Amino acid sequence: MDPIRLDSFDVFVAIVRCGGFRAAALERGVSSSALSQTMNGLEEALGIRLLNRTTRSVFPTEAGQRLLERLAPALSDIRLAIAEVDELRDSPSGTLRINAPAPAVDHFLCPLVFDFMDVYPEVKIEIISDASVIDIVEQGFDAGVRFGKQLAQDMIALPLGPALRYAIVASPDYIKMRGEPQTPHELVDHDCIRRRFPGGTLVTWRFAEAGEEIEVTPTGRLTVSSAHNELQAALAGRGIAHVFDDYAKPYIQTGQLVELLSDWSPTLPHWFLYYPSRRLPSAAMRAFLDYMRSYDWKAKDALAPLSCLKPDRSFS
C-alpha cells in the first residue's frame, strides 16, 4: 500500500459532511479538482472505492461509511490534541468562520471582530453574510448569529450587542407628498417598501402600543432583498421603510429621514451568537467568546452605519 497522507482522511470526511466536492472546496478554500485528486489518491492507495459519485450527489460506499464511522472519533481526538497544544502558545491562533445576517454583521459583529483582531493578531476570521437558516456544523462554521433564541437544543447562545428595535421611516419629501400615518392601520394607504427573505417570505411589520399588538403585511410598488436597499429607497423618497433603528438613526439625526409611529415600536430580542455545545471550542474561539462577553457596547460607537451606504440614484 502506498503511503497515505493524514489530511486525505480529513478531505474525505469534509466531502461527505458537505454533501459534495464543490461545497467542501468552498469550505476549505481550494478547488474542487484539488479535492478530487486527493480522493482519487486515497482510493487508489486503499485499493477500494470510498465515494459513489453522481451528477447531483456524492455519498459514501459501504466501505466509505465504515471508514467514516471509525475516522470521526479519531479525527476529533486529533483536533482535541491540537487544541491542547495550542493552549501552550502565548497567543491563540487559527481561523474562525462565522455565519451571520447582514444587519448583525454591519452593526455588531464587524465592530467586535475589528477590535478583537487588534488584540489577537494571530487569529484569522472569515465572516459570511447570510440570512439563510443553515446547519453551522455541517457547513463548517465555528459559530453563527441569529435573531432571537430560537436555536437547536445542542447549541450554546450568547447575546450579541444590546436589545433591538425597528424604526418606521420615510423622507421629508415623501411625507410632504403623501402625509404621515398616525396608526399602523393607515399604512395600507401608503407606499411601503417591502423586503423579502432569501426563502421567499415577505417581512411582516409588527407593532405594539398600550397592550395592543398589530401585524401588518406591507403593500407597495417596490420589493427588495436587503435592509441596505430598503433604506436607500426611503432616502430616495420611494416610500416608507421598516429597518433596524441602528440603520436609520444617523439619517434621522440629519433630517434626511423622519421616524414614524415611534410609540408603536416594540423592543425586540437580541442578536445571539451560537456555537455547538458538543464540540470543544478552539483556543481562538474561547478567546473570542471571552472578548465578546466583556465588550463594552455603550463605550464603543459600534452602531454607526457603514460609510459606504449612500442613496442609490437608480431610485431617483
N, C-alpha and C positions, 0 to 999 in steps of 0.2 A: 504494500500500500504506500502511495506517495505521501510525503509529509503534508499535514493539514494545518492551515493557519487557524488559530482560535477565533479570530474575528469573522471567519467564514460562517461559523455557527451563529454568531450574533446577527449576521446578514440574513441567514435562513429564518431565524425567529422573527426578525423585523418584517420580512416579506409576508409571512403567514399572518402576523398580527395586523399589518396594514391592509391585507387583502390583495396585494399586488405589487409589482415591481415599481410602478410609477409612484404610488403613494409612499413606498418605503424609500425610494430615491429622493423624493422631496423632503422627507423627514431627516434623512442623513446628509442632505446637501451634495449628492453625487448624481451621476447619470444613471438611467435605467440600464443602459448597456453595461456599465461597470458592475452593477449588481448581478446582471445576467451572467457575465463572465465568471464572477465569484461563485455563483450557484453551479454553473457548469463544471467548474474546477472541483467543487466539493463533491458533487455527484460522481464525477469521474474518479476522484480519489477513493471514495467509499465503494464504488462499483455498483451503485443502486440508485434508482430514481427516487427523489425525495418530494418533488412537486409535480402535480398534474397541472398543465397549463392549457387554458382555452383562450379564445379571443376575448372573453368577458371576465374571466375569473382565474384565480390561482388558489389551489388548495392542496394540502399535503396528501401524499400517498399513505398507505398503511405503514410503510417503513418510516416515512417522514413524520407521521403522527406519533409513533413510538419514540422516535428520536426527540421530538419536540417535548414530550412528557418528561423525558429524563433531562433534557437540556435546561428547561425553565428554572428548576430549583438550583441547578449548578451555576447558571449564569447569574442568578440572584445572589448566590454566595460570593461570586467573583466581584459583583458590584459592591456588595457589603464590605468585602475585604479592601477594595479600592477606597471606599468612603472612609474606612477606619484609618487607612494610611494617610488619606487627605487631612485627617484631623491633626496630624503631626506637623502640617505646614504652618508657616507663620500667618498666612492669609489664605482664605478659601479661594478656589479656582474652579474652572469648569464653565459649562454653558447652561443657562436656564431658558426654557421655552415656555412662554405664557400666551394663552389664547384669551382674548377679551373683546367685547363690543367696542366700537369706535368712541362713543361718548366716555366710557370708562378709561380708555387709553388716553384720550385728549386731556381730560381734566384731573385724573387721579394717578393712573399708572405711569405715564411718562414723567411727570414731575418727581414721583417717588423713585423711579428707576434711574433718572439722571443723577439725582443726589446719591443714590446707593452706589452707582458706578464710580463716583469720586472717592468714596470710602473704600471700595473693594475693586481696585483696578485690574485684578486678575480674573474677575468674573465677566463672562460674556453673556449678554441677554438678547434673546430673539423674541420680539413681540409680534404676534399675528392678530390683526384686527379682523374679527369675525363675529357676527351676531348669531350664527347658527348654533343649534344645540348639538354638541358632539361629545364623544367619549374621549376625554383628555388622555387617558391611559392608552387607549387603542391608537390614538393619533400621535403619541409620543411627546405629549406636553408634560411639563413638571407641575403646572398649575393652570387654572382657568379663572375667569372673572364672570360673574353673572349677577343679574339684578334680583334682589331678594334672596331668600334662603331655601328656595325650592331645589334642593340638590339630592343626589343619590345618598343613601344612608352610609355608604362606606367612604364618604368624603368629610374632611375637616374644613370648616369655613371660618374665615376671619373678616370682620368688616373692613372695607377699603374706603377710607375717607368718611366725611360726615354724612348725615342723612340728606336726602334729596327732595326737591320739589320741582314740579313742572311750572312753566310760565306760558301764558297765552299772550301773544304779542302781535302787533301789526305796526306798520309805518304810519307816521302822521298823515301822509298823502292818502293812504287807503282809508283811514278813519274820516278824513275830511270828505272823501267821496262817498263812502258807504255808511258812515255812522259807527257808533260804538255799542256793542251788545251789552245789555245790563244783566242778563242771566244766561246760563248755558243753553237754555231752551231757544234763545234768539239766534244761536249760531246757525240754525237751519236756513236763515235768511242771508247768510254771508258766504263769501268765497273762502272756504278753509283749505289750507294746503295739506293734503293728505300724505301719509307716509306708509309704505308697505314693507313688511318684514321680508327677509330672504325667502321664507317659506310660502309667501304669497298673501298672508293675512294682513289686513289693514289695521293700523294702530288706532285703537279707540281712545277717546278722551274722557277721563274720569274726573269728577268734581265732587266736592263735599262742602257743605256750609250749614251750620246750626243743626247738625244731625241728619240733614238731607243729603243723600248720595245720588248722583246722576251720572249715567254713562252715555256718551254721545258718539255716534258713528259719523265722522265729519263728511260733509259734502263739498265738492269744489271741482274746479276745472283742472287743477294741477295735482299730480301724484308723483312723489319722489321716493327714493330708497335710502336716503341718509339725512341725519339731522343737519349736516352742513348745508345741503341743498335746500332743505326746508327753511333754514334761516336766511339763506341767500335770497330766496323767493320773497320772504317777508320784507327784507331790506329793500328789495326792488319794487315793493308796493303791490305784489301779486296776490295778497290775501293774508289770512290770519294763520299764524303758526303755533304749534304746540311743541315746545322744546324744553329740555332741562334749563332751569334758570341760570345755570353757570354759563351756558352759551349766550343767553340773551342779555345778561346783566351789564356788560360793558356798553352795549348799544342802547340800553335803556338810560344809562347814565349820561350818554352823549346826546340823547334826544332823537337818535335815529329810529328807535322803536319805542312804542308805548305799551306798557303792560295792561292787559285787560282782565277783568274777572278775578282780581287778586284775592278777594275774600273767599273765592270758591276753590283755591288751590290747596290741596291737602299735602301734608308731609308724607313722603314715601319712604320705603325701606332703603337701606344702604346698598351699594355695590358690595359684593362679597368675593374675596379671593379664596379659592378652594383647591385642595390637593388630596391625593389618596391617603387614607388612614392606614392602609395595609402596606404601603411602601415606605421604607426608611428614607427620609429626606437626605439629600446630599449635604455636605458642609456648606456649599454655596446657597442651597435652598434654605437651610436653617438660619444662615446669616441674613438672608433676605427677609424671612419671616420675623426675626428679632428686630430688624431695622424698621419694618413696617409697623410693628406693634408700638414702637417708641416714637414714630414720626409725628411731628407737631404740625398738623394741618393748619391751625389758626395762625401760627407764626410764619408759615410759608405761603406765599401768594401762589398756591398751586392751582387755583381755579381760574386763572386768567386764560382767555381763549388763545388759540394758536394764531399768530400774526398773519398766517397765510390765508385766513378766512376773509374774503372780500366779496362784496356783491358781484354777481356774475352778470355782465352786460347782456348776455343772451336772454335774460329775463326782461330786459327793458323794451 
